[in-house]
Amino acid sequence: MVGIMPAALKTEEFPTALIGGRRTKEGLRHREGRRREVEAEIPELKFDGDGLIPAIVQDHESGEVLMLAYMDREALERTLRSGRTWFWSRSRKEYWCKGETSGHRQYVRRIRYDCDGDALLVEVIQVGPACHTGERSCFYREIAGAKTDLSPDAS
């Protein structure tokens, strides 16, 4: 079970992320006083053959799904260290920090992983739109004609 971040955190403060029920923050120290490596905080995750894992980004307050991107271990470690979302661009073959050029930043509040360990759910405070089109969410389009009138009791 993943812990809950304090609601009182301000975006100006260092945004500590939670993953696997443990706080991660650059400079966190072991009981023995040694600097803890971020990798020690990452649970057993299943990255695909290209070393990637899908990361669903969700608004921490509203629960709205904002975007889907991909992380490799390095992008996840950068996210954990910085408190901002980092991803691997499959098309450009480079790391990118959300909002670095647009100013539409994401401040991590919690990171969860699914039951199979092959997908991440990153809860953020979103500043500005999440989508490169200027929409709040990348999921603003709808497939028309999907059957939506069934009730759970329908056969």
WOWO-V762566 format. One line per field, one symbol per residue. phi: phi as a letter, one per 20 degrees, with the letter a starting at -180 (. if undefined). psi: psi as a letter, one per 20 degrees, with the letter a starting at -180 (. if undefined). A space follows every 50 residues. Layout:
# WOWO-V762566
phi: ???
psi: ???
This chain:
# WOWO-V762566
phi: .efdfffffeffffffddbmndfcbgnfcfgfnefeffgfeeffddefge ndcfcedcffeenffeacbccdgffffffffendfccdefeelbfbdgnf eeneecdfdacdcffemdbdcdeceednfeefenfgcfddecefnffcee egefd
psi: pprpqpiipqihroopqppkjpqpppiqqrhiiqppqhhhiproqoqahj kqppoppqphghjppgrpaqqaggggggghhhjqpqrpohgilrqqppih hhimqpophqprqrhikjqqoopropoaqhqiiiqgqiliqqoqjpojjq rhiq.
